[in-house]
Amino acid sequence: MDSNLTTPIFGHELLATDANPDLSMSDVKSAPGSGSSSSKTDLGPEPKKQKTMDEATDDVQVTEEDDGDTDTDMEESEEEESTSIKVARKPLVLFPSDEEGMEKLRRFHKEVIESEGFDFTEFPPVDCIVHGVSPVNLKNDYSFNNVRECVDHVVNQVNEADIKELKLEAGDILRANRVAVAGSNYYITFKATNVLCADPKDAEKVYQAQVYLDFLGNCETHLLRLKGQKEAIIEDPRRPKPLM
């Protein structure tokens, strides 16, 4: 007996077909109202039948089939996007693929070795990964501030060391190169004025400093010298050479 097809009467549930055994369930559902509230049998809306798991799964499958065009469009869109990314990427190479690029690389290595990382005019192709030292963009505020921090550290170290006839005031930063390690090794060329110099014309000179800057902002001076001179004002014998 289906408990869903019952009519509440004075607090008791009476099956509609029990009142008239000849009345079928279909007649009960389709019988029009008689206009008399006493003889009217109102079953109300038929309760929604719960779907089985299989029926629900079938509906989901049908829905997916109906939206097939949308899925196809999405797949095509993803494929186009993926294709555009692949086209935009240029793979890195170990060495330049042409003789002109190789010649630039040779000159670059020669200049880096001779200047110990401070000066070079050539630079290998940007997609070549054989070089370790690269120029710093001093127009970038973040990069410039890192370099300035290194210069200030060197100048303060010199002044605190009380080196005879040498007290520096940092001036313009002319150039900086960088090697990425666990932090950064900077090769900086900058101007500084020796305030103890008797001749103002000779007070300002160009210096070169190699400074290590770690991720916490701590600096360590590896080298300070006048540009063009091999004799160092400060030198750490363990200082790393610029990577090639």
Residue pairs with C-beta under 8 A, 6 or more apart in sequence:
1 15
4 46
4 47
5 15
5 16
5 17
5 25
5 28
5 43
6 13
6 14
6 15
6 16
7 13
7 14
7 15
7 16
7 41
7 42
7 43
16 23
16 28
16 41
16 43
17 23
17 24
17 25
17 28
19 41
23 31
28 41
28 43
29 43
29 46
31 41
33 40
33 42
34 40
51 59
64 71
90 127
91 127
92 127
92 128
92 129
93 127
93 128
93 129
94 128
94 129
94 130
95 101
95 102
95 105
95 128
95 130
96 102
96 104
96 105
96 124
96 125
96 128
101 124
101 125
101 128
104 122
104 123
104 124
104 125
105 124
105 128
105 130
105 131
107 121
107 122
108 120
108 122
108 123
108 124
108 131
109 131
109 244
111 119
111 120
111 121
111 122
112 120
112 131
112 133
112 242
112 244
113 244
116 187
116 210
116 241
116 242
117 133
117 177
117 179
117 187
117 210
117 241
117 242
118 175
118 177
118 187
118 188
118 189
118 208
118 227
119 175
119 189
120 133
120 177
123 131
123 134
123 135
124 130
124 131
130 244
131 243
131 244
132 179
132 180
132 242
132 243
132 244
133 177
133 178
133 179
133 187
133 242
133 243
133 244
134 177
134 178
134 179
135 175
135 176
135 177
135 178
136 143
136 147
136 176
136 177
136 178
136 186
137 143
138 144
138 147
138 173
138 175
138 176
143 176
144 173
146 184
146 186
146 213
147 173
147 176
147 186
147 188
148 173
149 213
149 217
149 219
150 186
150 188
150 209
150 211
150 213
150 219
151 170
151 173
151 188
151 190
151 209
151 211
152 170
153 211
153 219
153 221
154 209
154 211
154 219
154 221
154 224
154 234
155 168
155 169
155 170
155 192
157 221
157 234
158 166
158 167
158 168
158 224
158 233
158 234
159 167
159 168
161 234
163 233
165 194
165 196
165 197
166 194
166 196
166 233
167 194
167 195
167 196
168 192
168 193
168 194
168 195
168 207
169 192
169 193
169 195
170 190
170 191
170 192
171 190
171 191
171 192
171 193
171 204
172 190
172 191
173 188
173 189
173 190
173 191
174 189
174 190
174 191
174 206
175 188
175 189
176 186
176 187
176 188
176 189
177 186
177 187
177 188
177 242
178 184
178 185
178 186
178 187
179 185
179 187
179 240
179 242
179 243
181 212
181 240
182 214
182 215
183 212
183 213
183 214
183 215
184 212
184 213
185 210
185 211
185 212
185 222
185 240
185 242
186 209
186 210
186 211
186 212
186 213
187 208
187 209
187 210
187 242
188 208
188 209
188 210
188 211
189 206
189 207
189 208
189 227
190 206
190 207
190 209
191 204
191 205
191 206
191 207
192 204
192 205
192 207
193 203
193 204
193 205
194 203
194 204
194 205
195 203
197 203
205 226
205 227
206 226
206 227
207 224
207 225
207 226
207 227
208 223
208 224
208 225
208 226
208 227
209 221
209 223
209 224
210 221
210 222
210 223
210 224
210 239
211 219
211 220
211 221
211 222
212 219
212 220
212 222
213 219
214 220
220 236
221 234
221 236
222 235
222 236
222 238
222 239
222 240
223 232
223 234
223 235
223 236
223 239
224 232
224 233
224 234
224 235
225 231
225 232
225 233
225 235
226 233
